[in-house]
């Protein structure tokens, strides 16, 4: 363990002609990060401010968006520093920390989606029992566990990983993800088994639970009135869209990297960026446009900003005229 932490730097080898296109890289990454922060923060603030959004469904959405901001922040600031640096490097200990935090927040996403699926199931299939089941204590537990469980499970993986001996010092990626396993001298069977267990517990099981829950919801609502079916579609389809998108991206990240598939460097870079580009922007768009109450408040906010801009525009000539007099 001590020998590994004497490794000075790990070089990121996933960039394509970074010296030639560094300013283009920087602009794209910076603009994307600002959009992620602003779009997610806007929806989070709307949910916090408006009393009618203080319901479990919207609280879980806010938690999901907070999680997107957190795992984006684990990656983006380092990317911005790297693209303007002469060498794209990171210390081994910092790389392990980024790897650990990134997958904690990524797997938290699935557990939060599972909590949201359970909330929708109780709301639609057991409406009379909903206030009793989804009490503040239950909601709090369902908010804490999606972050606590991955931290506890990945700590065990951390213990195994830090004991590994590093023989390679160039990481075929632009941030510390699953590619870190290519750096080790010998493939560890214990780490492989641990990875399979983590992937099953934190990804496969939540996905199976979510799909089972939504199948139950659609079966029950199919026999109900059109109003109930409409409500189920409005609240469940956004969650399913987010789940499908994120599952496909994470499956690529885990499976392709672990299998060490031989692909062009440019393709590998594009596929790696998709996990941190699309999904954090996809969440606020889906929930901002597809959730009726959030969309209504978002529309009102935009109209207020437009009115303020017009008032300022009309007030400006008056101020100039008075100053001239």
C-alpha positions in Angstrom: 0.0 0.0 0.0 2.8 2.4 0.9 4.6 1.6 -2.4 1.5 2.5 -4.5 1.1 5.9 -2.8 4.8 6.7 -3.7 3.7 6.7 -7.3 3.9 10.4 -8.2 1.6 10.8 -11.1 -0.8 9.0 -13.4 -1.1 10.4 -16.9 -4.5 10.7 -18.7 -4.0 9.2 -22.1 -7.6 9.5 -23.4 -7.4 12.9 -24.9 -7.1 13.4 -28.7 -4.8 16.2 -29.8 -5.4 18.2 -26.7 -2.6 20.7 -27.5 -4.2 21.5 -30.8 -7.8 21.7 -29.6 -7.3 22.7 -25.9 -9.3 25.9 -26.1 -12.1 24.1 -28.0 -12.1 21.4 -25.3 -12.1 24.1 -22.5 -15.1 26.0 -24.0 -17.2 22.9 -24.6 -16.5 21.5 -21.1 -16.9 24.9 -19.4 -20.2 25.7 -21.1 -21.5 22.2 -20.4 -20.6 22.4 -16.7 -22.3 25.8 -16.4 -25.4 24.5 -18.1 -25.4 21.5 -15.8 -25.1 23.6 -12.7 -27.6 26.2 -13.7 -30.3 23.9 -15.0 -30.1 21.5 -12.1 -29.9 24.2 -9.5 -32.9 26.0 -11.0 -35.2 23.0 -10.6 -33.8 22.3 -7.1 -34.5 25.9 -6.0 -38.0 25.8 -7.5 -38.8 22.6 -5.4 -37.3 24.2 -2.3 -39.2 27.5 -2.7 -42.7 26.4 -3.6 -44.7 24.8 -0.8 -46.9 22.7 -3.2 -43.7 20.9 -4.4 -42.8 19.8 -0.8 -44.0 16.3 -1.6 -42.0 13.1 -1.6 -42.1 12.8 -5.4 -40.5 16.2 -5.9 -38.1 15.8 -2.9 -36.7 12.7 -4.6 -36.4 14.6 -7.9 -34.5 17.3 -6.0 -32.2 14.7 -4.5 -31.6 13.2 -7.9 -30.6 16.5 -9.3 -28.3 17.2 -6.4 -26.6 13.9 -7.1 -26.1 14.9 -10.7 -24.5 18.1 -9.6 -22.2 16.3 -7.2 -20.9 13.6 -9.6 -20.4 16.3 -12.3 -18.4 18.3 -9.9 -16.2 15.3 -9.2 -15.2 15.3 -12.9 -15.6 18.7 -14.6 -13.2 20.9 -12.5 -10.4 18.5 -13.1 -11.2 18.3 -16.8 -11.0 22.1 -17.1 -7.6 22.2 -15.4 -6.3 19.3 -17.5 -7.2 20.7 -20.9 -5.2 23.9 -20.3 -2.2 22.2 -18.7 0.9 21.0 -20.5 0.5 17.5 -19.0 -2.8 15.9 -18.1 -1.7 14.2 -14.8 -3.1 13.3 -11.4 -1.6 11.8 -8.3 -2.5 8.2 -7.6 -4.2 8.9 -4.3 -6.3 11.7 -6.0 -7.2 9.3 -8.8 -8.4 6.7 -6.4 -10.5 9.4 -4.6 -12.1 10.6 -7.9 -12.8 7.0 -8.9 -14.4 6.2 -5.5 -16.6 9.4 -5.4 -17.6 9.1 -9.1 -19.0 5.6 -8.7 -20.6 6.3 -5.3 -22.7 9.1 -6.9 -23.3 7.1 -10.1 -24.7 4.1 -8.2 -26.6 6.5 -5.9 -28.5 7.5 -9.0 -30.0 4.0 -9.4 -30.9 3.7 -5.7 -32.6 7.1 -5.8 -34.6 6.0 -8.9 -35.6 2.9 -7.0 -36.8 5.0 -4.1 -38.8 7.2 -6.6 -40.3 4.0 -8.1 -41.4 2.8 -4.7 -43.0 6.2 -4.0 -44.9 6.1 -7.3 -46.1 2.6 -6.6 -47.5 3.5 -3.2 -49.0 6.7 -4.5 -50.8 5.1 -7.5 -51.5 1.6 -6.3 -52.2 2.3 -2.6 -53.4 5.9 -2.5 -55.4 5.6 0.7 -52.3 4.2 2.6 -49.9 6.7 1.0 -49.8 9.3 4.0 -49.3 6.4 6.4 -46.5 4.7 4.5 -44.6 7.7 3.1 -44.1 9.5 6.4 -41.3 12.0 6.9 -39.2 9.2 8.6 -39.7 6.9 5.6 -38.8 9.6 3.1 -35.7 10.6 5.2 -34.5 6.9 5.2 -35.1 6.6 1.5 -33.0 9.7 0.9 -30.1 8.8 3.1 -29.7 5.1 2.1 -29.0 5.8 -1.6 -25.8 7.6 -0.6 -24.9 5.6 2.5 -25.1 2.1 1.0 -22.7 2.9 -1.9 -20.2 4.5 0.4 -20.2 1.5 2.7 -19.9 -1.0 -0.1 -17.2 0.9 -2.1 -15.1 1.3 1.1 -14.6 -2.5 1.0 -13.5 -2.2 -2.7 -11.2 0.6 -1.8 -9.4 -1.6 0.8 -8.8 -4.2 -2.0 -7.7 -1.6 -4.6 -5.2 0.3 -2.6 -3.2 -3.0 -2.0 -2.7 -3.4 -5.8 0.7 -2.8 -7.3 0.8 -0.3 -10.1 2.9 -1.2 -13.2 1.4 1.2 -15.8 1.2 5.0 -15.4 -0.9 6.0 -18.3 -4.7 5.8 -17.9 -6.6 5.3 -21.2 -9.2 7.8 -20.2 -9.8 11.5 -19.4 -10.7 10.9 -15.7 -10.4 8.1 -13.2 -13.1 5.6 -14.0 -13.2 1.9 -14.4 -10.1 2.1 -16.6 -8.0 2.3 -13.5 -7.9 -1.5 -13.3 -5.6 -1.5 -16.4 -2.9 0.1 -14.4 -2.3 -2.9 -12.1 0.4 -5.4 -12.6 -1.8 -8.4 -11.9 -5.5 -8.8 -12.3 -7.0 -9.5 -8.9 -9.7 -12.1 -8.8 -10.9 -10.6 -5.5 -11.4 -7.2 -7.1 -13.2 -8.8 -10.1 -15.6 -10.7 -7.8 -16.1 -7.6 -5.6 -16.8 -5.5 -8.8 -19.4 -8.1 -9.9 -21.1 -8.0 -6.5 -21.1 -4.2 -6.4 -22.5 -4.0 -9.9 -25.2 -6.5 -9.0 -26.1 -4.9 -5.7 -26.0 -1.2 -6.7 -27.1 -1.4 -10.4 -28.8 -4.7 -11.4 -30.9 -5.1 -8.3 -32.3 -1.5 -8.3 -33.0 -1.7 -12.1 -34.9 -5.0 -11.6 -36.8 -3.5 -8.7 -37.7 -0.4 -10.7 -38.9 -2.4 -13.8 -40.9 -4.8 -11.6 -42.5 -1.8 -9.8 -43.4 0.0 -13.0 -44.8 -3.2 -14.5 -47.0 -3.6 -11.5 -48.1 0.1 -11.8 -49.0 -0.2 -15.5 -50.9 -3.5 -14.9 -53.0 -1.9 -12.2 -53.6 1.4 -14.0 -54.5 -0.4 -17.2 -57.6 -1.7 -15.4 -58.4 1.8 -13.9 -59.9 5.0 -15.3 -58.2 7.1 -18.1 -57.4 9.8 -15.5 -55.4 7.3 -13.4 -53.6 6.0 -16.5 -52.8 9.6 -17.5 -51.4 10.3 -14.0 -49.3 7.2 -14.0 -47.9 8.1 -17.5 -47.0 11.7 -16.5 -45.1 10.7 -13.3 -43.6 7.3 -14.3 -42.4 7.8 -17.9 -39.8 10.6 -17.0 -38.3 8.2 -14.5 -38.2 5.4 -17.0 -36.5 7.6 -19.6 -33.8 8.6 -17.1 -33.3 5.0 -16.1 -32.9 3.7 -19.7 -30.5 6.5 -20.7 -28.3 6.2 -17.6 -28.3 2.4 -17.6 -27.1 2.2 -21.2 -24.3 4.7 -20.6 -23.1 3.0 -17.4 -23.3 -0.4 -19.0 -21.0 0.8 -21.7 -18.6 2.3 -19.1 -18.4 -0.8 -17.0 -18.5 -3.6 -19.6 -16.5 -2.2 -22.4 -13.7 -0.9 -20.2 -13.5 -4.1 -18.2 -13.3 -6.2 -21.4 -10.6 -3.9 -22.7 -12.2 -3.6 -26.1 -10.0 -2.4 -28.9 -11.5 0.7 -30.3 -10.2 3.9 -31.9 -9.1 6.5 -29.4 -11.5 9.2 -30.7 -14.5 6.8 -30.3 -13.4 5.9 -26.8 -13.2 9.6 -25.9 -16.6 10.3 -27.2 -18.2 7.4 -25.5 -16.5 8.3 -22.2 -17.7 11.9 -22.4 -21.3 10.8 -23.0 -21.7 9.5 -19.4 -20.8 12.9 -17.9 -22.2 15.1 -20.7 -25.7 13.9 -21.5 -27.2 12.6 -18.3 -26.6 15.6 -16.0 -28.3 17.8 -18.7 -30.9 15.2 -19.5 -32.3 15.1 -16.0 -33.5 18.7 -15.6 -34.8 18.8 -19.1 -36.9 15.7 -18.5 -38.2 16.7 -15.1 -38.6 20.4 -16.0 -40.7 19.7 -19.2 -42.5 16.5 -18.3 -43.5 17.1 -14.7 -46.5 19.3 -14.9 -46.1 21.2 -11.6 -42.4 21.8 -12.1 -43.0 23.0 -15.7 -45.7 25.4 -14.5 -43.4 27.0 -11.9 -40.5 27.1 -14.4 -42.7 28.8 -17.0 -43.8 31.4 -14.4 -40.2 32.0 -13.4 -39.2 32.6 -17.1 -42.2 34.9 -17.6 -41.2 36.9 -14.5 -37.7 37.3 -15.7 -38.9 38.4 -19.1 -41.2 41.0 -17.5 -38.3 42.3 -15.3 -36.1 42.6 -18.4 -38.8 44.6 -20.2 -39.3 46.9 -17.2 -35.6 47.6 -17.0 -35.4 48.2 -20.8 -38.2 50.8 -20.6 -36.8 52.4 -17.4 -33.3 52.8 -18.9 -34.2 55.7 -21.4 -36.0 57.6 -18.6 -32.8 57.4 -16.4 -30.7 58.6 -19.3 -33.1 61.5 -20.0 -33.0 62.6 -16.4 -29.2 62.5 -16.3 -29.1 64.6 -19.5 -31.4 67.2 -17.9 
